[in-house]
Amino acid sequence: MASELVIVYHRQPYEEVEENGKTVFRENKSPNGIVPTLKGFFGHVNHGAWIAWKLAEDPENPGFEQKVDIKDDHGSYTVSRLPLTRHQVREFYHVSSKEAFWPILHSFKERYNYDPVDWENFQEVNRLFAQAAAEEAAEGALVWVHDYNLWLVPGYLRQIRPDLRIAFTHHTPFPAADMFNVLPWRKQIVESLLACDDVSFHIPRYAANFVSVVRSLFDVEVSQRVKVPEKWFTEGTALTERTMHERITYEGHETGVSVCPLGVAVDYIETRARRPETEARVKEIWQDLGQSKLILSVGRTDYTKGGAQQLESFERILETQPDLRGKLRLMHVSVAANRNMSSYEDIQTEIEQIAGRINGRFGTLEWQPVALISRAIPFDELVAYYRAADVAWITPLADGMNLVCKEFVASRVDGDGVLVLSEFAGAAVELGDAVIANPFSYKAMDRSILKAIEMDGPERRHRMERLRAAVRDNDLGKWGPGRLSVTPGPKRAA
């Protein structure tokens, strides 16, 4: 059956596991994040399709069904699974995407590795995704492509199916021209994105950077600047943008430039936070803490997340504020992002070494300052920790959005707790009532966590009330593919 909505994303929309010798599909554990969010859009169409990849020793004879029909609470949709070899996956994802694109997008030029990139393989994999999407899409359907590792899909897709409406959403930061243009494939990437009907970003700064990159590479027309809505404007943060362009015209084709900050499922999280089981677990956590305050940090093991810098700040606080020893506990959750890359292994090792050093220097038989957890915590358990924590400490060095901070706020049905948030997280432009921190500054990091610890009750509750209003105002249900409706529109001319 042809699909009115085709979602193109590298991951499959479920967890595929073996049970009693049979392959079964499990729902994702968390209601948040991109995968469960995207599946929700299938409920708005008669039939949808999802394009992803799956490892195969021989793509000609992959040994699995390349198309799987799914019918669940989200709707009816087909999952088209592209068989890719280990070499294709490694070159497309682990090398090109993670060693070349990822550091540039996050402005870590010193980690950029151009030499091993197999550009021919990257093009071929993107072409395969485009062909699969073209086969699934109905006339005039919306094809919604996600993230930087599929940059070339829109260009190929437009050549194959000019009738389609194409949207592209970036989930990472998008840097300014002097950083992005380090990529030698910059013109091919950007020209592909200009084949879209809409390109969207989480915050105005990233949209503005995209326009600056486009103007540096091509002769285009841009719309007049418009004022950024107040809800996406936090004075004094690094990522604040005051105005932005909303349209680019290139060779007669207009591409919309949208800002669509990703939210969280507020009602779902609040329901989990209010469950009697959650309340009971919160009391258990408090009992274990005794008189200590709990600082909670949750993120992936990635050099962009600032885990090592955060631990070093905590170490400095315990060193310079001896009266706080025995009174603070840091629960640092750092989940391995990619076990196949040495750079991530190095970060994990560094985090473990710093945490061990802190516990060795300051710990006692009765008190261990850092609890380091390197595994994913079930969502319901995580909500209990959100509820129990005195402070959530979320300080990435660069982040497209960051949903952990929004999950924390949504969980605080008690109206208490303090959020310390990096000004380099996209969410900071919405959540100005957090204690804003600069993770590149020792003084700013130390000062921000001390301020959070010492904050009095009325200020905590006032800030949290405003944070909760901001998170609810941008609930997950308001997110979508830029300015394009899921409902099919008129046929686009070639």
Summary of the structure (lengths in Angstrom):
residues: 494
radius of gyration: 23.0
end to end distance: 24.2
largest distance: 72.6
contacts: 1678
relative contact order: 0.11
helix: 43%
strand: 23%
